[in-house]
Amino acid sequence: MNKYEADFLNHLQNERNYSPMTIDSYRRDIDKFFVFLAKEDCFMDDVDLIVIRNFLTEEINNGISKRSCKRRLSSLHHFYGYLVQNSYVKINPFNYISSPKTEKKLPHVLYREEVEALLKANRQRKDDLMIRDQAILEILYYCGVRASELINVKLIDINVRNRSLRVFGKGRKERIVPFTSDCANTISQYLKESRPVLKLKYDEHPDFDKNGKKKEYNNLILNNNGKALTLRGLEYILDKIEEKTGEYVDLHPHLLRHSFATQLLSNGADLRVIQELLGHSSINTTQIYTHVSEEKVKKEYLSAHPRAKKD
């Protein structure tokens, strides 16, 4: 990593408050481009449209999707904008190139009945982790939070009495999201019965920092060892939920978030309200759920109308 890249990544972390995952994504995109430049014997300030097009051609020939190429161009455009702003280079060559057109895929969502079946099936489990997993499912579904937001929720962020959850989204933007009384009951049960057991497991085998001080994990959701949950750990838990319940719905962290937004829209919620609940910075991002809702209506019509298949 050279000085310019390091300065840019520090800027994203300290001034823009980007998440570690987002910063790592930028780092990988920039590193990939620098590897290409070294192979082409091209200096950072000599990049032009031809160099960029050759880079994209190589990426696509190597099987990289247009969606990934579009993300890399966005990362590099931001990076070079920073270089120009700090007089490291004179121009941003990425201002003059269009991103590859990608097919917009509508997010997969679950019908309300499918969600209810999943929650009911999980409730019927008899193992010790049932209530922890139920809390995960219900927070994802009733609050519509991102996976990264869920794993970073601290105990201080949850107010069961007022049925509200404080989350920090992209750019550390804070928002308060409500949840239902059913969700509040589940969280209360988890805090009373399950989390203390997980905390005891951690106390038996704790982690220590470099000074020998015991680390404390104040996250709302803990993993099987009583430590802070990771994104990979969350994905593993959702996979296990499918195995334990027999409800195979391609469960992943954003599925319930997508379902949350679509069902709110279908029930008449204002798009601006949904935008606020989801933590979207642009209404354009939220508008994709209008297309999802329309698609669901069409599917239900085709499956339910007596003459739909004949027409």
C-alpha positions, 0 to 999 in steps of 0.5 A: 500500500502506498502513501496516497492509498493509505491517506485516502483510507485514513480519510474514509475512516477518520473523516467520513466514518465509513465502516471497516467493511466498506473501507476494506472494499475500497482497499481491494478495488484500489489494490487491484487497479494498482496491480494492473498499472504496475503490469502496464508500466503506467504511473498513477498520474498517467491514467487516462481513458485508454488505461481505464478501458483496458483495465475494464476489458481485462476484468470482464475477460477474467469473469468479473461481473459488470456489477463488480466493475461498476463498483470498482469504477465508483471506488476509483472515481472517489479515490482519484477525486481525493487525489485531485482535492489534495493536489496529488494528481491534476485531473480525475480521469474517471470523470470521463468514463461511463460505468458498464450498464448492469441489469437491475435485479429486484431483491428476493422477498418473503410473503408475510405468511412465509415469515410467520411460518419461519418464526413459528417453526423457530419458536418450536425448537427445544435447543438452548439457542432458540430464543437468541436466534428468534431475537435475531430473526425478529429484529431483522424483520420487525426493524429492517436493520442491515446485518452490519447494524444488527451485530453492532447494536449495544445493550445501551442502544435497546429500549424494550419499554419504549420499543425502540432501537438505536442503530448506526448506519452507513457513515455512522448515521444514527437513526431510531427504529421502532419494533412491535410488542411481540419483538419486545417480548422476545428481546426481553426473554433473550435478555433474561434467559439466554444472554446471561448464559452466553455471558457465563460461557464467555466468563469461563474462557474470556479474551484479553487485550495486549495489556492482559485486561479482560475484554468486555462485549456489550453487544446485544447479540452474542455468539455461541461463546458469548463474544460479539457476533460477526457477519460470517457468524450471523450468516452461519446462524441463519443457515443453521436456523434453516436446518433446525426448522426445515424452513428453507427460504434462502435465508440471508441477512438482507432477506428479512430487511427486504421483506420488511420494506416491501410489506410496509409499502404494500400496506400503505406506508409512505415511501419517505417513512420507509426511507427513514426506517431503512436508513437510505440516504437517497429516495431512489434506493428505496424506490426499488421496493415499489417495483418489488411490490408491483411484481408481487401483486402480478404474481399473486394475480397470475396464481389466483385469478381463475382465468389468468393461465388461460389468457 
